[in-house]
């Protein structure tokens, strides 16, 4: 096993230094900024998706009571301060003088309205707020949040509790969250009205989204932008060519194979670092017969021996070398070792052992293997389709024939949300908490109304759930880490999923642009400066 923390932390530090080096002078005047990513935002509705890029983008438009800064530290946002008045009650003092983009004032009624909205049927944001029992108003600028049980990391859990204007929402038929899984829109799907540093002035899905600064933003802007244009460009080659030609100013999804070419151009700066995201394979644990397989009458993926065979047949180091060009970190557990609360000693992979994998398959009753479908995105993660193709080749050597269903993010996300799969590739970064509990609660815990929202495979373990509860209520950090470690050990022993690697972050921009890269891979437009 490589010494992951040391290497990654070094790269993180280098990335931060490089990012700072991009902005070499103080610009004399404000500038326009055009940037690209490999996919569009799924919706402008801030509560209808857990899609990381969409949530990150909307964090420039909507705000929560608190936020993570570019060092992944909690700091005040729409709440100026907060205190814990009892084990289950938190009091938040709201910021006065805040206005939404349409000029309406922000106050406690908007927080209460938003709490009701995130509990409507189409909302996926409610899965992040399952610890909350009630939100109530004390006065116009004070609210209390009561949790079901003691929950010491509540501030981290509400960083994506994006607040909406009650009056605007009612006027625009947006009182309920859009339901992406059922393709039901709300009035906020294509329009937005937040309190954030930028307001949306033009929205053309899959073409461009244009933003301008919110002139009455409560915070002091560090940016100098007058107009921001976001362009989704799905083709990696086109994004790179657009940057080199000057058609765009920055690309926050740089293909690894293009980094050497970009570094040869003196007009371009590349910033690299580790991301919190762990890429993994998941299984259908629930159905008695798989949707996509030649095995009839039973589900081979329910057998731990089959899952272990799949695990041992995958050469994670080979994926890092061959597919990720050495710019990733093999994962032995489902959380990044750099997330708060992560037990780094568990980040040790089972040995790569194809012969042992064949024996396990034979013991499970599949000496000749079987075929099974796997759903993979082809534009969501770094080299995602190539990763699935490489895994298909590895599993073929032990007799498991993958039927690769590779699809754009919009299609793939609907398919996974609707559980239309037998196996799937997914990634999770422990966000928005930037804490290992986020993965424990959202990805691994038994699927329920307030937890396990991303547990698409429907793995369930009562002991794991009990430990997750104990971690949520732990009176101190030492106890919390112990409960998280025990829970992750159970999932690891069950091989409920197959962790693959933590993927890298690579951004590029023309020189003279300052973009503060953080391991949560969020572009905070209010920190961008252009000379």
Steps between C-alpha positions, in 0.01 A plus 500: 500500500622851419536767767185673383457782752856634460494501122153644470555768760819604320313527170222692674757750632662532158159557343424776747835666424442472127151641532632800690767546236242537223398844619826689460375856505211704624273575203415860432149430383238229514479227238277240340569135570402197291552150633411146401419164652418166338126514575225748569333557833202266528260764631489843662273365774729496805320214676427245229838332453805370684711540185830639626579732211145638491507568874844661473389723213184604683711594803594811303132594472333372818636502854453309821529609861865394500750409228835331438778730392775397258690339790191283576439688825155592629430873504192723535277571202132593542544443872744733674545273799359193670509316828389168637254571777432134588618161368230513230431873446708750303425871484600691184517879490414602144684767309308824466487705183523203262296527181415249230584567137151640441546754782284325762632487856617180666374401843395203712180439302710410197690242705176343622357497148816336368485233769147416390610495136789257552249260651285484185498173300741600221771628733828313531641766732295357787731198506778731619283641778368182655638590842266801521170461682369854480594850388318776684503878516584685821480846348555654158876444512533201728416136437546178690582164346410199708650163415347160573804406704825673597679581174823693559584544129174674412670813354690286249178324399313819403754651259267409211177599674462768233249766603227613260279810507149400607324776305687434175446125531126537543478747211693263271327170591814379673372408844593134443830359381524368146504122469785412265446126523147542368598788268260739674617862496429781744496875449861500622628252243592769248490817714693590814480759775755460775698722732838386366780699339373441145158511336402309188404726210483244220444126496524287186525134608792313346621823337586768755404659831587864554542662840563851623608620846232558760553870566342481846683189619559517874861378484805687377585361154853379442425463128515769234258346251229688314360206303546125521413256223489128572519274195447124531738340248470123505795425272830501687691581181272797431543637852879486468494653151266775622737591782806503275320712241375750757132419445468426873703629794497187716420130498425331832492150351837449331555155346814343643642424157489870409699628798845463332374689194356781713819532702695564181299814432644800692159670490338227709522400866402152624403442863488142630412345835315212667122492518298367791299281262526120518397316184338162568287219360160422648270198477129426501465341844121498504352322199476121506575495126716758327355721230802456274658154523487155346453349848135413546311451826764644731727799557868400505598844633329422832776243560796651682734255325398640162556857616840407638587330171418821315709699748803272473483488121540879471858628492454846655869582463470410133202735464700780658800438274323427175173693508577782742861557386630469854287792622265318740519321833385136543215477751456229761188648659197699396614834644799709405776487765498882490141539618443594863455191715647258244689197642809510280619159614203338322610638163672173408369307202449126485776344287453479126447124455333376177561134586339543839213680329439201271492267800248721677274501196515121478418468872200727446374275220621696197807310371440636150414849619196694379403818320377810680422858397685797643384861470782753458509871418712613210535868593467524878830388655862506389540234227182331622413306184859385456503381861191287442645362178822405678304332781299306243824363361624401846176325597486316167814315607307332781190433293283796595382663180396861554231648279620858499221760496695824460285816495514881539459632853138610456395151388728312740384705802133428425575131451684470832236705685232268361709191582501382139824303529667185628843653561599865484793739529462799730716745691454677831707773658352514850336827412339728594625424850863443387482228763511120484161491673348638179592183309402279793159663522417565134666213312530211745217529748173313440285693255225691679318831477774689684813292433658278238378715213794392284488137613375399158603135541287471818770334711380483859666402827337564838829514690639751249191720541531488879863611481406778260246622756762489772745692284238769437438544873854450630585736787860548388718461192685193628176307547366620167808375316479164677138445394574603141795263489295205628223574249741519208662175610162326471439634150855408400466144634167459319653634176173681451678716241834495320699820558734578212693826545486866596503699178715809436396858434653679202404856409653721236470870427678761304768679696388802693193324640479407866277203585531356850485124458378301800474121550121520479550597132270801521559813299412786732437779253511765771873422540592518128708791374584577140766748388 
